[in-house]
Amino acid sequence: MRPTAALAPPKQLGKYEVGAKIGGGGMATVYIGRAVREDGVEERVALKVIRDELAHDEEFSSMFIDEAKILARLSHPNVIHTLEYGVTGHHRFIAMELLSGRTYSDVFDIMANNGERLDHKLAAWICARVADGLHSAHELLDEGGSPLSVIHRDVNPSNIFLVHGGDVKLIDFGLAKARVRLSKSADGIVKGKIPYLAPEQAHGKPIDRRIDVYALGTTLWETVTMKRLFKRDTDVDTLRAIRDAVVPDVREMIPGFPDPLWAIIQRALRHDRDERFATTEDMGKELDAFVGDSAPMKRDLAELLNHLFPGQEARQARWERAATSTRVAAHTMPPPAPVPIASSTILEDGDQPPASRSSTVSGPPPPSGRDEDDAAKSAPKTSKAKSRRSEPPPGQPERRKKKKNKSSHRRRAEDVAEPPTAAPRKLWVSVAVVIAIVVALWAIFGSAR
């Protein structure tokens, strides 16, 4: 990597005036930005900027081009919108719509902790909107009209963002597989959160868009039952559960659960992908048919968010005004709640390997003390699997513990099929010490002979 002198924080990126720094990691920084449209309305955005010292690194430049090409072509009401990307001076940036709300995972955690259950029709409607967004991504074409073959690969509740106004947005295409990607994954590498992998991923087989159908089916099963489906105590047990693909009948868990909705869940979670929905569009249509009158759903979702996170929308609005009126600050001005970004590919913690990536810009920890059940806790870093926390089997309530100073960053698992060859630094140090001791003892006793 060619060394680059530290540059002053940008004041302008494209048409956007740069406000306060709101988050970031070892590879990118996120600022809040503003621009005044022709109609006089102020537009606030999240600006993701590659760190200066990485601007000339070919790998990260390729990653930037990859995600920019994919995100720029994603245009759907249920997918977070990328507004602009480019280079201003030495700064490579991506501008994304600034959303206020919470993830589906946040809602799940609070409701599970409170002993509440999500309305079946609302859960089905939310997943139908995600299905619509996924289908738009799956069907993307390049400039010449050829399919881009985009697969999200990381559909799960933490990547479904629920906006305070009642909209549903699919976020974080950082792991998306597409024909245009310049940076390729190594053979045998599985990407995505382990508990939401499809059986073919766990077996290391070729994948297509139907893995997103399966992950959405897993999400729907969990949000109607308020239980975890495949997550177990260890990574090995979780993968074994995924490979076995035993899906408990929700009707036996919840008296009166509607047969039509169970039929949809069951089909989405077929072990044989040929028996699943061929497209998320097909799945979304059946979910909408089950919901029927969808007119109240947006209002119901907005009311649910207000009930679970009272006052947060107003706090977020005040923060936006303050952050956009502040010139680039040396310190971070974090939002009251996580701000989603379209892709976290190059927004990583500086002391973490590329396998650990965040999908939101972190703010203060939420009041729920929600449990981060992501694959940073379940990613096998060595060939020996380690238990992260106790997880009950399907049908049993999940125990949740509050954590202090907990980051809202969610890290996903990679390298499931083949553990990384590089051991953690501390392990190597320990091994080196042991080897040095053995060599010294051999020299001492060998010379004594």
BAVEXDO-457548 format. One line per 5 residues: number of its first residue (from 1); their letters; for each residue x negated, y, z negated of N, C-alpha, C. Coordinates in steps of 0.2 Angstrom, whole numbers. Each point is the difference from the previous one (the first is absolute). Layout:
NUM> a> X Y Z X Y Z X Y Z | ...
***
This chain:
1> mrpta> -4 -6 0 4 6 0 -4 6 0 | 1 5 4 -4 6 1 2 5 -6 | -5 2 -4 2 5 -5 3 6 2 | 5 3 -3 3 6 2 0 5 -6 | -2 6 1 0 5 -5 8 1 -2
6> alapp> 0 1 -7 7 2 -2 3 6 3 | 6 0 2 3 6 3 5 3 -5 | 2 6 1 5 3 -4 7 -3 2 | 4 0 -5 7 -3 1 3 4 6 | 4 -4 4 3 4 6 5 5 -2
11> kqlgk> 1 5 3 5 5 -1 6 -1 5 | -1 -2 6 5 -1 5 -2 -7 3 | 6 -4 1 -1 -6 4 6 0 5 | -2 0 6 5 1 5 4 6 -1 | 7 0 0 4 6 -1 1 1 -8
16> yevga> -3 -5 -4 2 0 -7 -5 4 -4 | 2 4 -5 -4 4 -5 0 -5 -5 | -7 -1 -3 -1 -5 -5 1 2 -7 | 4 -3 -4 1 2 -7 -4 -4 -4 | 2 -2 -6 -4 -3 -5 -1 -8 2
21> kiggg> -6 -2 -3 -1 -7 1 4 -4 -5 | 3 -5 3 5 -4 -4 -2 -7 -2 | -5 -2 3 -2 -7 -1 -5 -2 5 | -2 -7 0 -5 -3 4 -4 -5 -3 | -5 -3 4 -4 -5 -3 -7 1 3
26> gmatv> -3 -6 1 -7 1 2 -1 1 7 | 5 -1 4 -1 1 8 5 5 3 | 4 3 -4 5 5 3 2 5 -6 | 2 6 2 3 4 -5 7 3 2 | 4 1 -4 7 2 2 1 7 -3
31> yigra> 3 4 4 1 7 -2 8 1 2 | 3 5 -3 6 2 2 0 6 5 | 4 0 5 -1 5 5 7 3 2 | 0 6 3 6 3 2 -1 4 6 | 6 0 4 0 4 6 7 3 1
36> vredg> 0 6 3 7 3 1 2 -1 7 | 6 -4 1 2 -2 6 3 7 4 | 2 -1 6 2 6 4 7 2 -3 | 4 -4 -3 6 2 -3 -1 3 -7 | -6 1 -2 -1 3 -6 0 -4 -6
41> veerv> 1 -7 1 0 -5 -6 -7 -2 -1 | -1 0 -7 -7 -3 -2 0 -7 0 | -5 -3 3 -1 -7 1 -6 -2 -5 | 1 -5 -4 -5 -2 -5 -2 -7 2 | -6 -2 0 -3 -6 2 -5 -3 -4
46> alkvi> -2 -6 0 -6 -3 -3 -5 -1 6 | -6 3 -2 -5 0 5 -6 -5 -2 | -1 -5 3 -5 -5 -1 -6 1 4 | -6 2 -4 -6 2 4 -6 -5 -2 | -3 -3 5 -6 -4 -1 -5 4 -4
51> rdela> -4 -3 -5 -5 4 -3 -6 1 5 | -3 6 -2 -5 3 5 -6 -5 1 | -2 -4 -5 -6 -4 1 2 -6 4 | 6 -1 1 2 -6 5 2 2 7 | 0 7 1 3 2 6 -4 -3 6
56> hdeef> -7 -1 -1 -4 -3 6 -1 -7 0 | 4 -4 -5 -1 -7 -1 5 -3 5 | -3 -4 5 4 -3 5 6 -5 -2 | -2 -3 -6 6 -5 -2 6 4 -2 | -1 6 -4 5 3 -3 3 5 6
61> ssmfi> -4 2 5 3 3 5 5 -4 4 | -2 -7 1 4 -5 3 7 -1 -4 | -1 0 -6 6 -1 -5 5 6 1 | -3 6 0 4 6 1 4 0 7 | -4 -2 5 3 0 7 6 -6 0
66> deaki> -2 -5 -3 5 -6 0 7 2 -3 | -1 3 -7 6 2 -3 4 6 3 | -4 5 3 3 5 3 4 -2 6 | -3 -4 4 4 -3 6 6 -3 -2 | 0 -4 -5 6 -4 -2 5 5 -3
71> larls> -2 4 -5 4 4 -3 3 6 4 | -3 2 5 2 5 5 6 -2 4 | 0 -7 1 6 -2 4 6 -3 -4 | -1 0 -7 6 -2 -4 4 6 -1 | 6 -1 3 5 6 -1 7 -3 -1
76> hpnvi> 2 -1 -6 6 -3 -2 3 3 -7 | 6 1 -1 2 3 -6 -2 -4 -6 | -1 -7 1 -2 -4 -6 -7 -2 -1 | -4 4 4 -7 0 -1 -3 7 -1 | -5 0 -5 -3 6 -2 -3 3 7
81> htley> 1 7 0 -1 3 7 -7 3 0 | -4 -1 5 -7 3 1 1 6 4 | -1 6 -2 1 6 4 -5 2 4 | -6 -1 -2 -6 2 5 -6 -3 -3 | -5 -1 5 -7 -2 -2 -5 3 5
86> gvtgh> -6 0 -3 -5 4 5 -6 1 -4 | -4 5 3 -6 2 -3 0 7 0 | -2 3 -6 -1 8 -1 -7 1 -3 | -4 3 4 -7 0 -2 -3 -7 -1 | -2 -1 -6 -3 -7 -1 5 -4 -3
91> hrfia> 6 2 -1 5 -4 -4 5 -4 4 | 0 -6 -1 5 -5 3 6 0 -4 | 6 1 2 5 0 -4 7 -3 3 | 4 -2 -5 7 -3 2 5 4 -4 | 5 3 3 5 4 -4 6 -5 0
96> mells> 3 -1 -6 6 -4 -1 5 4 -3 | 7 -2 1 5 3 -4 -1 -1 -7 | 2 5 -4 -1 0 -7 7 -3 -3 | 0 -5 -3 6 -3 -3 1 0 -7 | 6 1 -3 1 0 -7 5 -6 -2
101> grtys> -3 -4 -4 4 -6 -2 -4 -5 -4 | 2 -6 0 -3 -6 -3 0 -6 4 | -5 -4 -1 0 -7 4 5 -4 -3 | 2 -5 4 5 -5 -1 -3 -4 -6 | -6 -1 -1 -4 -3 -5 2 3 -7
106> dvfdi> -1 7 0 2 4 -6 7 -1 -2 | 5 0 5 7 -2 -2 0 -7 -3 | -3 -5 3 1 -6 -2 -3 -1 -7 | -6 3 -2 -3 -1 -6 5 4 -6 | 2 5 1 4 4 -5 7 -4 -1
111> manng> 3 -2 5 6 -4 0 -1 -6 -4 | -5 -4 2 -2 -6 -3 -1 1 -8 | -4 5 -1 -1 2 -7 6 2 -4 | 5 3 3 6 2 -3 5 -5 0 | -1 -6 3 5 -5 1 6 1 4
116> erldh> -2 5 5 5 2 5 -1 -4 6 | 5 -1 4 0 -3 7 2 4 5 | -3 0 6 1 4 6 6 -3 3 | 5 5 2 6 -2 4 -2 -4 6 | 3 -6 2 -2 -4 5 1 4 7
121> klaaw> 5 4 1 1 3 6 -6 6 1 | -1 3 -5 -5 5 0 -7 -3 2 | -2 -6 -3 -6 -3 1 0 -2 8 | 5 -3 2 1 -2 7 -1 6 5 | 3 6 -2 0 5 4 -7 3 1
126> icarv> -4 0 -6 -7 3 0 -4 -5 4 | 1 -6 0 -4 -5 4 1 0 7 | 7 2 1 2 1 7 -4 6 3 | -1 5 -4 -3 6 3 -8 -1 1 | -2 -4 -4 -7 -2 1 -1 -5 6
131> adglh> 5 -4 1 0 -4 6 0 4 6 | 4 5 0 0 5 6 -6 3 1 | -4 3 -5 -6 3 1 -5 -5 2 | 0 -6 -2 -5 -6 2 1 -1 7 | 6 -1 2 2 -1 7 -3 5 5
136> sahel> 1 6 -2 -3 6 4 -8 -1 1 | -3 -2 -6 -7 -1 1 -2 -6 4 | 4 -5 -1 -2 -7 4 1 2 8 | 5 4 1 1 1 7 -4 6 3 | -5 3 -3 -4 5 3 -3 -1 6
141> ldegg> -1 4 5 -3 0 6 -6 5 0 | -5 -2 4 -5 5 2 2 5 5 | -5 4 2 2 5 5 2 -3 7 | -3 -6 1 2 -4 6 6 -4 0 | 3 0 -6 6 -5 0 -1 -7 -3
146> splsv> -6 -1 -2 -2 -7 -2 1 0 -7 | 2 -6 -3 1 -1 -7 -6 1 -4 | 1 4 -6 -6 1 -4 -1 -6 -5 | 6 -4 -1 0 -6 -4 -2 2 -7 | 3 5 -3 -1 2 -7 4 -5 -5
151> ihrdv> -4 -2 -5 3 -4 -5 -2 4 -7 | 5 1 -4 -2 4 -6 -5 -4 -5 | 2 -6 -1 -4 -5 -4 0 2 -8 | 3 5 -2 0 2 -7 7 2 -2 | 5 -3 2 7 2 -2 1 -3 -7
156> npsni> 1 5 -5 2 -2 -7 3 6 -3 | 3 -1 -6 3 6 -3 -4 6 -1 | -7 0 -1 -4 5 -1 -1 4 6 | 2 -2 6 -1 3 6 7 2 3 | 5 0 -4 6 3 2 2 6 -4
161> flvhg> 0 5 3 1 7 -4 7 2 0 | 3 1 -5 7 3 -1 0 7 -2 | 2 4 5 0 7 0 6 3 -5 | -1 5 -4 5 3 -4 7 1 3 | -1 2 7 6 1 3 4 -6 2
166> gdvkl> -3 -6 0 4 -6 1 -3 -3 7 | -5 2 2 -3 -3 6 -5 -5 -2 | -1 -5 5 -5 -6 -1 -5 1 5 | -7 -1 -2 -5 1 4 -5 -6 -1 | -2 -3 5 -6 -5 0 -6 4 1
171> idfgl> -5 -1 -5 -6 3 0 -6 -5 1 | -6 3 0 -6 -3 0 -1 -6 5 | -2 3 6 -2 -5 5 -7 -1 1 | -4 1 -6 -7 -1 -1 -2 -7 2 | 4 -5 -1 -2 -7 2 3 -2 7
176> akarv> 3 4 3 4 -2 6 -5 -3 5 | 3 -5 3 -4 -4 6 3 3 6 | -5 2 5 3 3 6 -5 -2 5 | 2 0 7 -5 -2 5 -5 6 1 | 2 6 -2 -5 6 1 -5 1 -5
181> rlsks> 0 -4 -5 -5 1 -6 -7 -2 2 | -4 5 -1 -7 -1 1 -4 -4 -5 | 2 2 -6 -3 -4 -6 4 -6 -1 | -4 -6 1 3 -7 -1 -1 -3 -6 | 5 -4 -2 -1 -4 -6 -4 -6 1
186> adgiv> -4 -2 -4 -4 -7 1 5 -5 0 | -2 -6 4 4 -6 1 1 -3 -7 | 6 -2 -1 1 -3 -7 3 4 -5 | -1 7 1 2 5 -5 8 1 0 | 3 -1 -6 7 1 0 1 7 -4
191> kgkip> 4 4 3 1 7 -3 7 1 -2 | 1 3 -6 7 1 -3 0 -2 -7 | 5 2 -4 1 -2 -6 2 -8 -1 | -4 -3 -4 1 -8 0 7 -2 -1 | 4 3 -5 7 -3 -1 5 1 6
196> ylape> -2 4 5 4 2 6 -2 -3 6 | -5 -5 0 -3 -3 6 5 -5 2 | 0 -1 7 4 -5 3 -4 -7 -1 | 4 -6 1 -4 -6 -1 -6 -1 6 | 2 3 6 -5 -1 5 -7 4 -2
201> qahgk> 1 6 -3 -5 4 -3 -4 -4 -5 | 3 -3 -5 -3 -4 -5 -4 -6 3 | 2 -2 6 -3 -6 3 -5 2 5 | -1 7 1 -5 3 5 2 -1 7 | 6 -1 1 2 -1 7 1 7 4
206> pidrr> 1 0 6 1 6 4 7 3 -2 | 0 7 0 6 3 -2 4 4 5 | 6 2 -1 4 4 4 4 4 -4 | 5 4 3 4 5 -4 5 -4 -5 | 0 -7 1 5 -3 -5 -3 -1 -7
211> idvya> -7 2 -1 -2 0 -7 3 6 -3 | 2 6 4 3 6 -3 7 -2 -2 | 3 -4 4 7 -3 -2 0 -4 -7 | -5 -4 0 -1 -4 -7 -1 5 -6 | -5 4 1 -1 5 -5 6 4 -2
216> lgttl> 4 2 4 6 4 -1 5 -5 -4 | 0 -6 3 5 -5 -4 -2 -1 -7 | -7 0 -1 -2 -1 -7 2 6 -4 | -1 6 3 2 6 -4 7 0 -1 | 4 -2 4 7 0 -1 2 -5 -5
221> wetvt> -3 -6 0 2 -5 -5 -2 3 -7 | -6 3 -1 -2 3 -6 4 6 -3 | 3 4 5 3 6 -3 8 -2 -1 | 2 -5 2 7 -2 -2 0 -4 -6 | -6 -4 -1 0 -4 -6 -3 4 -6
226> mkrlf> -4 5 1 -5 3 -5 -5 -5 -3 | -2 -5 5 -5 -5 -2 -5 0 5 | -6 -3 -2 -5 -1 5 1 -6 4 | -2 -1 6 2 -6 4 -6 -5 0 | -6 3 2 -6 -5 1 -6 2 -5
231> krdtd> 1 5 -3 -6 2 -4 0 -5 -6 | -7 -2 -1 -1 -4 -6 -6 2 -4 | -2 -4 -5 -5 2 -4 -7 1 3 | -1 -4 5 -7 1 3 1 1 8 | -5 2 3 0 0 8 2 -6 3
236> vdtlr> -4 -5 -3 1 -7 3 7 -3 0 | 3 1 -6 7 -2 -1 5 4 4 | -2 7 1 4 4 4 0 -2 8 | -6 -2 2 -1 -2 7 4 -7 1 | -1 -4 -5 3 -7 0 8 1 0
241> airda> 3 5 -3 7 1 0 2 2 7 | -4 5 3 1 2 6 0 -5 5 | -5 -5 0 0 -5 5 6 -5 -1 | 2 -1 -6 5 -5 -1 7 4 2 | 0 6 -1 6 4 3 7 -2 -3
246> vvpdv> 0 -2 -7 6 -2 -3 4 7 -2 | 5 1 3 4 6 -2 6 -2 -4 | 1 2 -6 6 -2 -4 6 4 2 | 5 -4 0 7 2 3 2 6 -5 | 1 6 3 2 6 -5 7 -2 -2
251> remip> 4 -3 3 7 -1 -2 0 -5 -6 | -5 -3 -2 0 -4 -6 -3 4 -6 | -3 6 2 -3 4 -5 5 6 -2 | 4 2 5 5 5 -1 7 -2 1 | 4 -1 -4 7 -2 1 3 5 5
256> gfpdp> 4 -3 5 3 4 4 -4 4 6 | -6 -2 0 -4 3 5 2 -2 7 | 1 5 5 3 -1 6 -3 -5 5 | 3 -4 2 -3 -5 5 -3 3 6 | 3 5 3 -3 3 6 -7 3 -1
261> lwaii> 0 3 -6 -7 3 -1 -5 -5 -2 | 2 -5 -3 -5 -6 -1 -2 -3 7 | 5 -1 4 -2 -3 7 -5 5 3 | 0 6 0 -5 5 3 -7 -1 -4 | 0 0 -6 -6 -1 -4 -3 -7 2
266> qralr> 4 -5 0 -2 -7 1 -4 0 7 | 4 3 5 -3 -1 7 -7 4 0 | 0 6 -3 -6 4 0 -6 -4 -3 | 1 -4 -5 -5 -4 -3 -1 -7 2 | 2 -2 6 -1 -6 2 -8 -2 1
271> hdrde> -2 -5 -2 -7 -2 0 -2 -1 8 | 4 -2 4 -1 -1 7 2 7 3 | -5 4 3 2 6 2 4 0 6 | 1 -5 4 4 -1 5 7 0 -2 | 2 -1 -7 6 0 -2 2 6 -4
276> rfatt> -5 5 0 2 7 -3 3 4 5 | 2 6 -2 2 5 5 -6 1 5 | 2 1 6 -5 1 5 -3 7 0 | 4 5 -2 -2 7 -1 3 3 -6 | -3 5 -3 3 3 -6 6 4 2
281> edmgk> 1 1 7 6 4 2 6 -5 -1 | -1 -7 2 5 -5 -2 2 0 -7 | -5 0 -4 1 0 -7 4 6 -3 | -2 6 3 3 6 -2 7 0 2 | 2 -2 6 7 0 2 4 -5 -5
286> eldaf> -2 -5 -2 4 -5 -4 0 3 -7 | -5 4 -2 1 3 -7 5 6 0 | 0 4 6 5 5 1 7 -3 0 | 1 -6 3 6 -3 1 3 -2 -7 | -5 -2 -4 2 -2 -7 2 6 -4
291> vgdsa> -4 6 1 2 6 -4 6 3 2 | 2 0 6 6 2 3 0 8 0 | 4 3 -4 0 8 0 -7 2 -4 | -4 3 4 -7 2 -2 0 8 -2 | 6 3 1 0 7 -1 -2 2 -7
296> pmkrd> 2 -4 -6 -1 2 -6 -7 -1 -3 | -4 -4 4 -6 -3 -2 -6 5 -1 | 0 5 4 -5 5 -1 1 4 -6 | 6 2 -1 2 3 -6 -1 -4 -6 | 2 -6 0 -1 -5 -6 -8 -1 -1
301> laell> -4 0 5 -7 0 -1 -3 6 -4 | 2 6 3 -2 6 -3 2 1 -8 | 6 -3 -1 3 0 -7 -4 -4 -4 | -2 -6 2 -4 -5 -3 -7 3 -2 | -3 3 4 -7 3 -1 1 6 -5
306> nhlfp> 5 3 0 1 6 -5 1 -3 -7 | 4 -6 0 1 -3 -6 -6 -3 -3 | -4 -3 4 -6 -4 -2 -6 5 -2 | 0 6 4 -6 5 -1 3 7 0 | 4 1 -6 3 6 -1 -5 6 1
311> gqear> 2 5 3 -4 6 1 -6 0 4 | -2 -6 3 -6 0 4 0 4 6 | 6 0 3 0 3 7 -1 8 -1 | 2 3 -6 -1 7 -1 -7 1 -2 | -3 -4 -4 -7 0 -1 -5 0 6
316> qarwe> 2 -5 4 -4 -1 6 1 7 5 | 5 3 0 1 6 4 -4 6 -3 | 0 0 -7 -4 5 -3 -8 -1 2 | -2 -6 -1 -7 -2 2 -1 2 7 | 4 -2 5 -1 2 7 -2 7 1
321> raats> 5 5 -3 -1 7 0 -7 2 -3 | -1 -3 -5 -7 3 -4 -6 -3 4 | 0 -6 3 -5 -3 3 -2 3 7 | 6 2 4 -1 4 6 -2 7 -1 | 1 3 -5 -2 7 -1 -7 0 -3
326> trvaa> -3 -5 -2 -7 0 -3 -5 -2 6 | -5 4 0 -5 -1 5 -4 -7 -2 | -4 -3 4 -3 -6 -1 -4 0 -7 | 2 -4 -4 -2 0 -7 -6 -5 -1 | -5 2 -4 -5 -5 -1 2 -6 -4
331> htmpp> 6 1 -4 2 -6 -3 7 -2 3 | 2 -6 -2 6 -3 3 6 3 -3 | 5 1 4 7 2 -3 5 -5 1 | 0 -5 -4 4 -6 2 8 1 0 | 3 -3 4 8 1 0 3 -4 -6
336> papvp> 6 2 -2 3 -3 -6 1 -7 1 | 1 -2 6 2 -7 2 -4 -2 7 | -2 -6 1 -4 -2 6 3 3 6 | -5 3 5 2 2 6 -2 -5 5 | 5 -3 4 -2 -5 5 -4 3 6
341> iasst> -4 -5 3 -3 2 6 1 -5 5 | -1 1 7 2 -4 5 -4 -6 0 | -7 1 -2 -4 -6 0 -6 2 -4 | -2 -5 -4 -5 0 -5 -7 -3 2 | 0 -1 6 -6 -4 3 -7 3 -2
346> iledg> 0 7 0 -6 3 -2 1 5 -6 | 4 -2 -4 1 3 -7 -1 -5 -5 | -7 -1 -2 -2 -5 -4 -3 3 -6 | 0 -4 -6 -4 2 -5 -8 -1 1 | -4 5 -2 -7 0 2 -3 -6 -3
351> dqppa> 2 -3 -5 -4 -5 -4 3 -7 2 | 5 0 5 3 -6 1 -2 -3 7 | 0 -6 1 -1 -3 7 6 2 5 | -1 -1 6 6 2 5 6 -4 -1 | -1 -6 -4 6 -4 -2 5 4 -4
356> srsst> -2 5 -4 4 3 -4 2 7 3 | 7 1 1 2 6 3 6 3 -3 | 1 6 0 6 3 -3 5 2 5 | 6 0 -2 5 2 5 4 6 -2 | -2 3 -5 3 6 -2 -5 5 -3
361> vsgpp> 1 6 0 -4 5 -4 2 0 -7 | -4 -1 -5 2 -1 -7 1 6 -3 | 6 0 -4 1 5 -5 0 -3 -7 | 3 4 -5 0 -3 -7 3 -7 0 | -1 -4 -5 3 -7 0 8 1 -1
366> ppsgr> 4 -3 3 7 0 -1 2 -2 -7 | 6 3 -3 2 -2 -6 2 -7 -2 | 1 -4 6 3 -6 -1 -6 -5 -3 | -6 2 1 -6 -5 -1 1 -6 4 | 1 1 7 1 -5 4 -6 -4 1
371> dedda> 1 -7 1 -6 -4 1 -2 -1 7 | -7 2 1 -2 -1 7 -2 -7 1 | 5 -3 5 -1 -7 1 -3 -1 7 | -4 4 2 -3 0 6 -5 -5 1 | -3 -1 6 -5 -5 1 -7 2 -3
376> aksap> -1 6 -2 -7 1 -3 0 -4 -6 | 5 -2 -3 0 -4 -6 0 -8 2 | 2 -1 7 1 -7 2 -5 -1 5 | -4 4 2 -5 -1 6 -6 -4 -3 | -1 -6 3 -5 -4 -2 -7 2 2
381> ktska> -4 3 -5 -6 3 1 -6 -5 1 | 1 -6 -3 -5 -6 0 4 -6 2 | -3 -6 0 3 -6 2 4 -2 -6 | -1 2 -6 3 -2 -6 6 5 -1 | 6 -2 0 6 4 -1 0 2 -7
386> ksrrs> 3 6 -2 0 3 -7 7 2 -1 | 3 -2 -6 7 2 -1 0 7 -2 | 4 4 2 1 7 -1 5 2 -6 | 6 -3 1 5 0 -5 5 -5 0 | 3 -1 -5 5 -6 0 6 2 5
391> epppg> 2 -4 4 6 1 5 5 -6 -1 | 6 1 -2 5 -5 0 2 -3 7 | 2 -6 0 2 -2 6 7 3 2 | 2 -1 7 6 4 2 6 -2 -5 | 4 5 -1 6 -1 -4 -1 2 -7
396> qperr> -6 1 -2 -2 2 -7 -2 7 0 | 2 4 -5 -1 7 0 -8 1 -1 | -2 6 3 -7 1 0 -2 5 -6 | -5 -2 -4 -3 4 -5 -4 5 3 | 1 7 -3 -4 5 3 -3 4 -6
401> kkkkn> -6 2 1 -4 3 -5 -1 8 2 | 0 4 -5 -2 7 2 -7 1 0 | -3 4 4 -7 1 1 -1 7 -1 | -6 2 -3 -2 7 -1 -5 2 6 | 1 6 1 -4 3 6 0 -4 6
406> ksshr> 6 -3 2 1 -4 5 0 4 7 | -4 -2 5 1 3 6 6 -2 4 | 3 4 4 5 -2 4 -2 -3 7 | -7 0 1 -2 -3 6 1 -8 0 | 2 -2 6 2 -7 1 -6 -3 4
411> rraed> -3 -5 -2 -5 -3 4 2 -7 3 | -1 -2 6 2 -6 3 -5 -5 1 | 2 -6 0 -5 -5 1 -2 -1 7 | -7 -2 1 -2 -2 6 -5 -6 -1 | -2 -3 5 -5 -5 0 3 -6 -4
416> vaepp> 6 -2 1 4 -5 -4 -3 -7 3 | 0 0 7 -2 -7 3 -7 -2 -2 | -5 5 0 -7 -1 -1 -2 5 -5 | -2 -2 -6 -3 5 -5 -6 4 3 | 0 6 -3 -6 4 3 -7 -3 -2
421> taapr> -5 0 4 -6 -3 -1 -4 4 -5 | 2 7 -1 -4 4 -5 3 0 -6 | -4 -2 -5 2 -1 -7 0 7 -3 | 4 1 -6 0 7 -3 -8 1 -2 | -1 7 -1 -7 2 -2 -2 -3 -6
426> klwvs> 4 0 -5 -2 -2 -7 -2 -7 0 | 4 -4 4 -2 -7 1 -6 -1 3 | -2 4 5 -7 -1 3 -5 2 -5 | 1 5 -4 -5 2 -5 -1 -6 -5 | 5 -3 -2 0 -5 -5 -4 -6 3
431> vavvi> 1 -2 7 -3 -5 3 -7 1 1 | -2 7 1 -7 2 1 -4 -1 -6 | 3 2 -6 -3 -1 -7 -1 -7 -1 | 5 -4 1 -1 -8 -1 -6 -2 4 | 0 1 6 -5 -2 4 -7 2 -2
436> aivva> -1 7 -2 -6 2 -3 -2 -3 -6 | 5 -2 -4 -2 -4 -7 -3 -7 2 | 4 -3 5 -2 -7 2 -7 0 3 | -2 5 4 -6 1 3 -6 1 -5 | 2 4 -5 -5 2 -5 -1 -6 -5
441> lwaif> 5 -4 -2 -1 -6 -4 -4 -5 4 | 1 -1 7 -3 -5 4 -8 2 0 | -1 6 1 -7 3 0 -4 -2 -7 | 4 1 -5 -3 -1 -7 -2 -7 -1 | 5 -4 1 0 -7 -2 -5 -4 5
446> gsar> 1 3 7 -4 -3 5 -8 1 -1 | -2 6 -3 -7 2 -1 -2 -4 -6 | 5 -1 -5 -2 -4 -6 -2 -7 1 | 3 -3 6 -2 -7 2 -7 0 2
***
